[in-house]
Amino acid sequence: MIRIIFLILLIILGATFATLNRQEISLHYFWAWSTGSFPLYVLILASLGLGMIIGFSYGWKKRWELRSRARDLGERAKALKNDLQNLTPKEEHPQEAKPSPEVGKPPLA
């Protein structure tokens, strides 16, 4: 329910932004190259969208590197654990616990 309310609010804000920034602009680049006329909000929203794509791509790359490193470290820890188990001596027949000789005696009075 909160997501729907947030989405409706975002749509209302976007529509308001677009209607308030309807001025026609054209961009002029080097060597006398220029764009046709288009609304200002198109430029602003396109810049925002491109920035979000670049930011998400950079974040995705970092997460991928961290996951790869975590996987490598997990495999290394598992290998070290196996090495440690192979290096520790194992008893063939563990000694059984013998009952204490005082278990069956009555307490001193």
C-alpha positions as CSV (number, residue, x, y, z in Angstrom):
1,M,0.0,0.0,0.0
2,I,2.8,2.4,0.9
3,R,4.5,1.6,-2.5
4,I,1.3,2.5,-4.4
5,I,1.0,5.8,-2.5
6,F,4.7,6.6,-3.1
7,L,4.3,5.8,-6.8
8,I,1.2,8.0,-7.1
9,L,3.1,10.9,-5.4
10,L,6.1,10.4,-7.7
11,I,3.8,10.5,-10.8
12,I,2.1,13.7,-9.5
13,L,5.5,15.3,-8.8
14,G,6.8,14.3,-12.3
15,A,3.8,15.7,-14.0
16,T,4.0,18.9,-12.1
17,F,7.7,19.2,-12.9
18,A,7.0,18.6,-16.6
19,T,4.3,21.3,-16.8
20,L,6.4,23.9,-15.0
21,N,9.4,23.4,-17.3
22,R,7.9,23.4,-20.7
23,Q,10.1,26.2,-22.1
24,E,11.5,25.3,-25.5
25,I,15.3,25.1,-25.7
26,S,17.9,24.1,-28.3
27,L,21.4,23.0,-27.6
28,H,24.4,24.4,-29.6
29,Y,27.6,22.3,-29.8
30,F,31.0,22.8,-31.4
31,W,31.4,23.2,-35.1
32,A,27.9,24.9,-35.5
33,W,26.1,21.6,-34.7
34,S,22.8,22.2,-32.8
35,T,19.7,20.2,-31.8
36,G,16.2,21.0,-32.7
37,S,13.8,22.7,-30.3
38,F,12.6,20.5,-27.3
39,P,11.2,21.1,-23.8
40,L,13.6,21.8,-20.9
41,Y,12.1,18.9,-18.8
42,V,13.2,16.4,-21.5
43,L,16.9,17.5,-21.0
44,I,16.6,17.4,-17.2
45,L,14.9,14.0,-17.0
46,A,17.3,12.5,-19.6
47,S,20.3,13.8,-17.6
48,L,18.8,12.4,-14.4
49,G,18.1,9.0,-16.1
50,L,21.6,8.8,-17.5
51,G,23.2,9.6,-14.2
52,M,21.1,6.9,-12.5
53,I,22.1,4.3,-15.1
54,I,25.8,5.2,-14.6
55,G,25.5,5.2,-10.8
56,F,23.7,1.8,-10.7
57,S,26.2,0.3,-13.2
58,Y,29.1,1.4,-11.0
59,G,27.4,0.1,-7.8
60,W,26.6,-3.2,-9.6
61,K,30.3,-3.6,-10.6
62,K,31.4,-3.0,-7.0
63,R,28.9,-5.5,-5.6
64,W,30.0,-8.1,-8.2
65,E,33.6,-7.7,-7.2
66,L,32.8,-8.0,-3.5
67,R,30.7,-11.2,-4.1
68,S,33.5,-12.7,-6.1
69,R,36.0,-11.9,-3.3
70,A,33.6,-13.4,-0.7
71,R,33.2,-16.5,-2.7
72,D,37.0,-16.9,-3.1
73,L,37.6,-16.3,0.6
74,G,34.9,-18.9,1.5
75,E,36.5,-21.5,-0.7
76,R,39.9,-20.7,0.9
77,A,38.5,-21.0,4.4
78,K,36.9,-24.3,3.5
79,A,40.2,-25.6,2.1
80,L,42.1,-24.4,5.2
81,K,39.5,-26.2,7.4
82,N,40.0,-29.4,5.5
83,D,43.8,-29.0,5.8
84,L,43.5,-28.5,9.5
85,Q,41.3,-31.6,9.9
86,N,43.8,-33.6,7.9
87,L,46.8,-32.4,10.0
88,T,45.3,-33.1,13.4
89,P,45.9,-36.6,14.7
90,K,42.9,-38.7,15.2
91,E,42.6,-41.4,17.9
92,E,41.7,-44.8,16.7
93,H,40.0,-45.9,20.0
94,P,39.1,-43.0,22.3
95,Q,39.5,-44.0,25.9
96,E,36.2,-44.5,27.7
97,A,35.7,-42.5,30.9
98,K,36.3,-44.8,33.9
99,P,34.0,-44.2,36.9
100,S,35.6,-42.7,39.9
101,P,36.3,-45.2,42.8
102,E,34.5,-43.0,45.2
103,V,31.2,-43.2,43.4
104,G,29.9,-46.2,45.2
105,K,31.2,-45.3,48.8
106,P,28.8,-43.9,51.3
107,P,29.6,-40.4,52.6
108,L,31.6,-40.0,55.8
109,A,29.6,-39.3,58.8
